[in-house]
Amino acid sequence: MAAERRFLPYARQLIDEADIAAVSDVLRSAMLTTGPEVERFETALAAEVGAAHAVACSNGTAALHLAAMALDLGPGDTAIVPAVTFLATANVVRLQGAEVVFADVDPDTALMTAETLAAAIEQCGKTVRAAFPVHMAGQSCDMAAIGEVAARSGIRLVEDACHALGSFAGARDGRRVAVGSCADADFACFSMHAVKTVAMGEGGAVTTNDPGAAARLRRLRNHGMVRDPAAFERPAQAFAPDGGPNPWYYEMPEIGLNYRLTDIQCALGRSQLGKLAPFVARRRQLVERYDAALRRLSPRARPLARRAQPADTAWHLYVVLIDFDEIGLDRATVMNRLRERGVGTQVHYIPLYRQPYYEARYGARTLPGAERYYARALSLPLFPAMTEDDVDHVAACLKATLDGA
């Protein structure tokens, strides 16, 4: 009798003995949090993406929020966010008291484009301070074109790169531009959630090339506290009679948050980061296998359109586009039947303007690209521990489900 096939979730981390050893070493050390592993991870990440600075924080949402804080977004400001993204991209704007304007996305890639950004700027009728392009599923937006639109309008850019560690945003002067190098943006924000390419359980980071901004990000992730005597604003409180700083003293010139990351997580993250290249390569191999299998299902199911060269994308998700109306099956039925066959799926994402909070604040609306993408999107399993046989099994299950078997 054949062995029962394992259930395949849409995503899962891959942890090996080196990762476990890295965490164990920290657990045996004197420092569990805000210790040397944090800086080591930041240095490794900055080098990996080609940025001058990386600031680690508690998760991808915290990274986005820190970037919004560093831009001084606040009441009276507006920021543009693509309609198809996770809640956090827009929520951090609102947490700062600024308003959100949703930009449409390309229906076949779910990416904000220079054209949809320009349309959102024109239609919002307000002064826009910032935009948050999202590298959906790992595929990069055209940041050079988006950067040109932003520059013409005086808009600051924060790349939501939570899906895209290891991806590239194109080429410049004959060299590939890594996502996170901030070649066209003020900040790039990453997530190291368990299902991401580099897993820390929870974790995030902001990269930037601005040393002043990096220093401020580090203050903001730690309650806004300052311990540098050169920066103290209240010398009468700060210094002892001999002129030296009081050893207990700190100041808070602005409010920050506790968005710190532990040495435990950073040790795991640094170990995982050392395997980024093989993780990315494996994901690309699996995507190529999926693409070949789906060609046999076309036109009933097809992958996201490719904006960039295959070697530029570190795939986080494998999204297939299915015309559910044409096949006569609703998406919930397809997902449930795939689950019965041992295949987990997900939908990334519901257009944000459909969320009750945003509909109540800004009114009901639709954007054609976002609606067209959302109506067809389904994420299939993709993670490095999958085998070619797993991909073939998922494709066969999808074919049987779409055939009504």
Protein Blocks (a to p, Z undefined) as FASTA:
>chain_A
ZZddddddfbdcdddfklmmmmmmmmmmmbfghplklmmmmmmmmmmnopabdcddfblk
lmmmmmmmmnopaehiacdddfbdcfklmmmmmmnopacddddddfklopacfklmmmmm
mmnopacfbdcdddehhiacdfklmmmmmmmnopacdddfklmgoiaebjeehiacdehj
lmmbfbdcddfbfklmbdghiacddddfbfklmmmmmmmmnoopafbfklpcblmlmpcf
kopacfkbccdfbccddfbccfklmmmmmmmmmmmmmmmmmmmmmmmmmmmmmmmmpckb
ccdddfbdfklpccfbdcddddfklnopafklmmmmmmmnopacddddddfklpmklmmm
nopaddfklmmmmmmgccddddfkbcfklmmmmmmmmmmmmnoZZ
